[in-house]
Amino acid sequence: MFKEILNSFKANTEDVERLVNFDREVLQLVILSLQDLHEKLKPHHGTPQMNGGRVLENDYRYTRQ
């Protein structure tokens, strides 16, 4: 019985790790999309509030690992 619990716990932790990695991938995709949008809007809107720069500045800490 203890072995079944241990195996189930191990499988669950592996699933959680895969979900966390998936979330990181999605966040990275969103950040890259925002960076691309920022580069396109920067020539037309000088302020960070209007060109997405402020969002990138605030969320930069999530891209560091």
PDB file as gemmi writes it, atoms N, CA and C in Angstrom:
CRYST1    1.000    1.000    1.000  90.00  90.00  90.00 P 1                      
ATOM      1  N   MET A   1       0.815  -1.191   0.000  1.00  0.00           N  
ATOM      2  CA  MET A   1       0.000   0.000   0.000  1.00  0.00           C  
ATOM      3  C   MET A   1       0.865   1.264   0.000  1.00  0.00           C  
ATOM      4  N   PHE A   2       1.918   1.257   0.819  1.00  0.00           N  
ATOM      5  CA  PHE A   2       2.801   2.422   0.873  1.00  0.00           C  
ATOM      6  C   PHE A   2       3.453   2.668  -0.481  1.00  0.00           C  
ATOM      7  N   LYS A   3       3.815   1.577  -1.171  1.00  0.00           N  
ATOM      8  CA  LYS A   3       4.445   1.722  -2.484  1.00  0.00           C  
ATOM      9  C   LYS A   3       3.479   2.353  -3.490  1.00  0.00           C  
ATOM     10  N   GLU A   4       2.193   1.987  -3.429  1.00  0.00           N  
ATOM     11  CA  GLU A   4       1.198   2.582  -4.324  1.00  0.00           C  
ATOM     12  C   GLU A   4       1.058   4.078  -4.071  1.00  0.00           C  
ATOM     13  N   ILE A   5       1.049   4.452  -2.800  1.00  0.00           N  
ATOM     14  CA  ILE A   5       0.953   5.872  -2.445  1.00  0.00           C  
ATOM     15  C   ILE A   5       2.170   6.618  -2.961  1.00  0.00           C  
ATOM     16  N   LEU A   6       3.331   6.044  -2.771  1.00  0.00           N  
ATOM     17  CA  LEU A   6       4.577   6.669  -3.224  1.00  0.00           C  
ATOM     18  C   LEU A   6       4.594   6.815  -4.747  1.00  0.00           C  
ATOM     19  N   ASN A   7       4.179   5.785  -5.457  1.00  0.00           N  
ATOM     20  CA  ASN A   7       4.137   5.849  -6.923  1.00  0.00           C  
ATOM     21  C   ASN A   7       3.130   6.891  -7.404  1.00  0.00           C  
ATOM     22  N   SER A   8       1.987   6.948  -6.744  1.00  0.00           N  
ATOM     23  CA  SER A   8       0.977   7.942  -7.102  1.00  0.00           C  
ATOM     24  C   SER A   8       1.491   9.354  -6.837  1.00  0.00           C  
ATOM     25  N   PHE A   9       2.147   9.549  -5.712  1.00  0.00           N  
ATOM     26  CA  PHE A   9       2.702  10.858  -5.380  1.00  0.00           C  
ATOM     27  C   PHE A   9       3.754  11.267  -6.404  1.00  0.00           C  
ATOM     28  N   LYS A  10       4.614  10.333  -6.781  1.00  0.00           N  
ATOM     29  CA  LYS A  10       5.652  10.625  -7.771  1.00  0.00           C  
ATOM     30  C   LYS A  10       5.026  11.010  -9.114  1.00  0.00           C  
ATOM     31  N   ALA A  11       4.010  10.273  -9.531  1.00  0.00           N  
ATOM     32  CA  ALA A  11       3.339  10.584 -10.799  1.00  0.00           C  
ATOM     33  C   ALA A  11       2.677  11.959 -10.731  1.00  0.00           C  
ATOM     34  N   ASN A  12       2.064  12.264  -9.600  1.00  0.00           N  
ATOM     35  CA  ASN A  12       1.412  13.570  -9.448  1.00  0.00           C  
ATOM     36  C   ASN A  12       2.424  14.708  -9.471  1.00  0.00           C  
ATOM     37  N   THR A  13       3.563  14.532  -8.827  1.00  0.00           N  
ATOM     38  CA  THR A  13       4.575  15.597  -8.840  1.00  0.00           C  
ATOM     39  C   THR A  13       5.135  15.792 -10.244  1.00  0.00           C  
ATOM     40  N   GLU A  14       5.276  14.723 -11.003  1.00  0.00           N  
ATOM     41  CA  GLU A  14       5.741  14.848 -12.388  1.00  0.00           C  
ATOM     42  C   GLU A  14       4.712  15.604 -13.235  1.00  0.00           C  
ATOM     43  N   ASP A  15       3.428  15.325 -12.998  1.00  0.00           N  
ATOM     44  CA  ASP A  15       2.371  16.050 -13.718  1.00  0.00           C  
ATOM     45  C   ASP A  15       2.386  17.532 -13.373  1.00  0.00           C  
ATOM     46  N   VAL A  16       2.567  17.840 -12.099  1.00  0.00           N  
ATOM     47  CA  VAL A  16       2.626  19.242 -11.670  1.00  0.00           C  
ATOM     48  C   VAL A  16       3.818  19.934 -12.317  1.00  0.00           C  
ATOM     49  N   GLU A  17       4.947  19.262 -12.371  1.00  0.00           N  
ATOM     50  CA  GLU A  17       6.137  19.850 -12.997  1.00  0.00           C  
ATOM     51  C   GLU A  17       5.889  20.132 -14.480  1.00  0.00           C  
ATOM     52  N   ARG A  18       5.214  19.215 -15.167  1.00  0.00           N  
ATOM     53  CA  ARG A  18       4.885  19.444 -16.578  1.00  0.00           C  
ATOM     54  C   ARG A  18       3.947  20.640 -16.738  1.00  0.00           C  
ATOM     55  N   LEU A  19       2.982  20.776 -15.848  1.00  0.00           N  
ATOM     56  CA  LEU A  19       2.070  21.921 -15.912  1.00  0.00           C  
ATOM     57  C   LEU A  19       2.798  23.237 -15.664  1.00  0.00           C  
ATOM     58  N   VAL A  20       3.712  23.243 -14.708  1.00  0.00           N  
ATOM     59  CA  VAL A  20       4.489  24.456 -14.428  1.00  0.00           C  
ATOM     60  C   VAL A  20       5.325  24.825 -15.644  1.00  0.00           C  
ATOM     61  N   ASN A  21       5.954  23.841 -16.263  1.00  0.00           N  
ATOM     62  CA  ASN A  21       6.752  24.111 -17.460  1.00  0.00           C  
ATOM     63  C   ASN A  21       5.874  24.613 -18.605  1.00  0.00           C  
ATOM     64  N   PHE A  22       4.675  24.056 -18.736  1.00  0.00           N  
ATOM     65  CA  PHE A  22       3.739  24.527 -19.757  1.00  0.00           C  
ATOM     66  C   PHE A  22       3.375  25.988 -19.505  1.00  0.00           C  
ATOM     67  N   ASP A  23       3.093  26.319 -18.250  1.00  0.00           N  
ATOM     68  CA  ASP A  23       2.766  27.709 -17.906  1.00  0.00           C  
ATOM     69  C   ASP A  23       3.915  28.645 -18.251  1.00  0.00           C  
ATOM     70  N   ARG A  24       5.132  28.220 -17.997  1.00  0.00           N  
ATOM     71  CA  ARG A  24       6.298  29.044 -18.346  1.00  0.00           C  
ATOM     72  C   ARG A  24       6.371  29.273 -19.849  1.00  0.00           C  
ATOM     73  N   GLU A  25       6.110  28.217 -20.615  1.00  0.00           N  
ATOM     74  CA  GLU A  25       6.135  28.336 -22.076  1.00  0.00           C  
ATOM     75  C   GLU A  25       5.066  29.325 -22.557  1.00  0.00           C  
ATOM     76  N   VAL A  26       3.865  29.225 -21.993  1.00  0.00           N  
ATOM     77  CA  VAL A  26       2.784  30.132 -22.385  1.00  0.00           C  
ATOM     78  C   VAL A  26       3.144  31.568 -22.021  1.00  0.00           C  
ATOM     79  N   LEU A  27       3.661  31.778 -20.806  1.00  0.00           N  
ATOM     80  CA  LEU A  27       4.063  33.124 -20.398  1.00  0.00           C  
ATOM     81  C   LEU A  27       5.149  33.679 -21.311  1.00  0.00           C  
ATOM     82  N   GLN A  28       6.099  32.843 -21.679  1.00  0.00           N  
ATOM     83  CA  GLN A  28       7.169  33.297 -22.567  1.00  0.00           C  
ATOM     84  C   GLN A  28       6.605  33.690 -23.927  1.00  0.00           C  
ATOM     85  N   LEU A  29       5.645  32.922 -24.428  1.00  0.00           N  
ATOM     86  CA  LEU A  29       5.001  33.253 -25.702  1.00  0.00           C  
ATOM     87  C   LEU A  29       4.274  34.595 -25.612  1.00  0.00           C  
ATOM     88  N   VAL A  30       3.572  34.815 -24.519  1.00  0.00           N  
ATOM     89  CA  VAL A  30       2.859  36.086 -24.330  1.00  0.00           C  
ATOM     90  C   VAL A  30       3.845  37.239 -24.249  1.00  0.00           C  
ATOM     91  N   ILE A  31       4.924  37.058 -23.498  1.00  0.00           N  
ATOM     92  CA  ILE A  31       5.927  38.120 -23.353  1.00  0.00           C  
ATOM     93  C   ILE A  31       6.571  38.433 -24.698  1.00  0.00           C  
ATOM     94  N   LEU A  32       6.896  37.405 -25.474  1.00  0.00           N  
ATOM     95  CA  LEU A  32       7.482  37.639 -26.797  1.00  0.00           C  
ATOM     96  C   LEU A  32       6.505  38.379 -27.711  1.00  0.00           C  
ATOM     97  N   SER A  33       5.229  38.033 -27.619  1.00  0.00           N  
ATOM     98  CA  SER A  33       4.219  38.732 -28.420  1.00  0.00           C  
ATOM     99  C   SER A  33       4.111  40.190 -28.004  1.00  0.00           C  
ATOM    100  N   LEU A  34       4.159  40.453 -26.697  1.00  0.00           N  
ATOM    101  CA  LEU A  34       4.114  41.833 -26.210  1.00  0.00           C  
ATOM    102  C   LEU A  34       5.350  42.612 -26.635  1.00  0.00           C  
ATOM    103  N   GLN A  35       6.502  41.955 -26.612  1.00  0.00           N  
ATOM    104  CA  GLN A  35       7.727  42.627 -27.053  1.00  0.00           C  
ATOM    105  C   GLN A  35       7.634  42.997 -28.528  1.00  0.00           C  
ATOM    106  N   ASP A  36       7.100  42.089 -29.330  1.00  0.00           N  
ATOM    107  CA  ASP A  36       6.927  42.366 -30.759  1.00  0.00           C  
ATOM    108  C   ASP A  36       5.956  43.527 -30.971  1.00  0.00           C  
ATOM    109  N   LEU A  37       4.845  43.508 -30.254  1.00  0.00           N  
ATOM    110  CA  LEU A  37       3.876  44.600 -30.348  1.00  0.00           C  
ATOM    111  C   LEU A  37       4.503  45.918 -29.902  1.00  0.00           C  
ATOM    112  N   HIS A  38       5.281  45.877 -28.841  1.00  0.00           N  
ATOM    113  CA  HIS A  38       5.959  47.078 -28.339  1.00  0.00           C  
ATOM    114  C   HIS A  38       6.873  47.670 -29.413  1.00  0.00           C  
ATOM    115  N   GLU A  39       7.639  46.825 -30.076  1.00  0.00           N  
ATOM    116  CA  GLU A  39       8.548  47.310 -31.124  1.00  0.00           C  
ATOM    117  C   GLU A  39       7.776  47.936 -32.291  1.00  0.00           C  
ATOM    118  N   LYS A  40       6.603  47.384 -32.601  1.00  0.00           N  
ATOM    119  CA  LYS A  40       5.793  47.946 -33.686  1.00  0.00           C  
ATOM    120  C   LYS A  40       5.138  49.267 -33.289  1.00  0.00           C  
ATOM    121  N   LEU A  41       4.758  49.395 -32.022  1.00  0.00           N  
ATOM    122  CA  LEU A  41       4.056  50.602 -31.571  1.00  0.00           C  
ATOM    123  C   LEU A  41       4.992  51.724 -31.141  1.00  0.00           C  
ATOM    124  N   LYS A  42       6.218  51.385 -30.772  1.00  0.00           N  
ATOM    125  CA  LYS A  42       7.149  52.386 -30.244  1.00  0.00           C  
ATOM    126  C   LYS A  42       7.347  53.580 -31.174  1.00  0.00           C  
ATOM    127  N   PRO A  43       7.486  53.389 -32.489  1.00  0.00           N  
ATOM    128  CA  PRO A  43       7.660  54.558 -33.360  1.00  0.00           C  
ATOM    129  C   PRO A  43       6.431  55.474 -33.419  1.00  0.00           C  
ATOM    130  N   HIS A  44       5.261  54.938 -33.104  1.00  0.00           N  
ATOM    131  CA  HIS A  44       4.021  55.709 -33.215  1.00  0.00           C  
ATOM    132  C   HIS A  44       3.566  56.311 -31.886  1.00  0.00           C  
ATOM    133  N   HIS A  45       3.967  55.690 -30.794  1.00  0.00           N  
ATOM    134  CA  HIS A  45       3.550  56.140 -29.462  1.00  0.00           C  
ATOM    135  C   HIS A  45       4.788  56.190 -28.574  1.00  0.00           C  
ATOM    136  N   GLY A  46       5.158  57.383 -28.158  1.00  0.00           N  
ATOM    137  CA  GLY A  46       6.394  57.555 -27.412  1.00  0.00           C  
ATOM    138  C   GLY A  46       6.338  57.161 -25.950  1.00  0.00           C  
ATOM    139  N   THR A  47       5.158  57.130 -25.366  1.00  0.00           N  
ATOM    140  CA  THR A  47       5.085  56.837 -23.938  1.00  0.00           C  
ATOM    141  C   THR A  47       4.911  55.343 -23.698  1.00  0.00           C  
ATOM    142  N   PRO A  48       5.535  54.816 -22.649  1.00  0.00           N  
ATOM    143  CA  PRO A  48       5.403  53.389 -22.339  1.00  0.00           C  
ATOM    144  C   PRO A  48       3.954  52.954 -22.094  1.00  0.00           C  
ATOM    145  N   GLN A  49       3.122  53.865 -21.597  1.00  0.00           N  
ATOM    146  CA  GLN A  49       1.721  53.516 -21.366  1.00  0.00           C  
ATOM    147  C   GLN A  49       0.993  53.215 -22.675  1.00  0.00           C  
ATOM    148  N   MET A  50       1.419  53.850 -23.749  1.00  0.00           N  
ATOM    149  CA  MET A  50       0.735  53.690 -25.034  1.00  0.00           C  
ATOM    150  C   MET A  50       1.358  52.619 -25.926  1.00  0.00           C  
ATOM    151  N   ASN A  51       2.600  52.236 -25.677  1.00  0.00           N  
ATOM    152  CA  ASN A  51       3.249  51.282 -26.577  1.00  0.00           C  
ATOM    153  C   ASN A  51       3.541  49.925 -25.933  1.00  0.00           C  
ATOM    154  N   GLY A  52       3.007  49.690 -24.751  1.00  0.00           N  
ATOM    155  CA  GLY A  52       3.191  48.394 -24.103  1.00  0.00           C  
ATOM    156  C   GLY A  52       4.472  48.263 -23.312  1.00  0.00           C  
ATOM    157  N   GLY A  53       5.319  49.263 -23.345  1.00  0.00           N  
ATOM    158  CA  GLY A  53       6.590  49.190 -22.634  1.00  0.00           C  
ATOM    159  C   GLY A  53       6.434  49.059 -21.133  1.00  0.00           C  
ATOM    160  N   ARG A  54       5.410  49.675 -20.605  1.00  0.00           N  
ATOM    161  CA  ARG A  54       5.200  49.624 -19.156  1.00  0.00           C  
ATOM    162  C   ARG A  54       4.889  48.198 -18.696  1.00  0.00           C  
ATOM    163  N   VAL A  55       4.100  47.480 -19.461  1.00  0.00           N  
ATOM    164  CA  VAL A  55       3.785  46.088 -19.122  1.00  0.00           C  
ATOM    165  C   VAL A  55       5.055  45.253 -19.132  1.00  0.00           C  
ATOM    166  N   LEU A  56       5.890  45.465 -20.132  1.00  0.00           N  
ATOM    167  CA  LEU A  56       7.128  44.700 -20.232  1.00  0.00           C  
ATOM    168  C   LEU A  56       8.070  45.025 -19.085  1.00  0.00           C  
ATOM    169  N   GLU A  57       8.133  46.280 -18.679  1.00  0.00           N  
ATOM    170  CA  GLU A  57       8.985  46.649 -17.551  1.00  0.00           C  
ATOM    171  C   GLU A  57       8.504  45.984 -16.276  1.00  0.00           C  
ATOM    172  N   ASN A  58       7.203  45.965 -16.055  1.00  0.00           N  
ATOM    173  CA  ASN A  58       6.649  45.389 -14.834  1.00  0.00           C  
ATOM    174  C   ASN A  58       6.764  43.878 -14.799  1.00  0.00           C  
ATOM    175  N   ASP A  59       6.688  43.214 -15.945  1.00  0.00           N  
ATOM    176  CA  ASP A  59       6.706  41.762 -15.974  1.00  0.00           C  
ATOM    177  C   ASP A  59       8.060  41.178 -16.335  1.00  0.00           C  
ATOM    178  N   TYR A  60       9.083  42.014 -16.449  1.00  0.00           N  
ATOM    179  CA  TYR A  60      10.407  41.520 -16.817  1.00  0.00           C  
ATOM    180  C   TYR A  60      10.926  40.517 -15.803  1.00  0.00           C  
ATOM    181  N   ARG A  61      10.566  40.679 -14.538  1.00  0.00           N  
ATOM    182  CA  ARG A  61      11.072  39.784 -13.493  1.00  0.00           C  
ATOM    183  C   ARG A  61      10.660  38.337 -13.743  1.00  0.00           C  
ATOM    184  N   TYR A  62       9.557  38.103 -14.486  1.00  0.00           N  
ATOM    185  CA  TYR A  62       9.100  36.750 -14.747  1.00  0.00           C  
ATOM    186  C   TYR A  62       9.927  36.046 -15.821  1.00  0.00           C  
ATOM    187  N   THR A  63      10.666  36.803 -16.603  1.00  0.00           N  
ATOM    188  CA  THR A  63      11.458  36.183 -17.659  1.00  0.00           C  
ATOM    189  C   THR A  63      12.831  35.775 -17.157  1.00  0.00           C  
ATOM    190  N   ARG A  64      13.230  36.269 -16.008  1.00  0.00           N  
ATOM    191  CA  ARG A  64      14.536  35.916 -15.445  1.00  0.00           C  
ATOM    192  C   ARG A  64      14.440  34.592 -14.703  1.00  0.00           C  
ATOM    193  N   GLN A  65      15.439  33.740 -14.935  1.00  0.00           N  
ATOM    194  CA  GLN A  65      15.483  32.468 -14.202  1.00  0.00           C  
ATOM    195  C   GLN A  65      16.903  32.072 -13.944  1.00  0.00           C  
TER     196      GLN A  65                                                      
END                                                                             
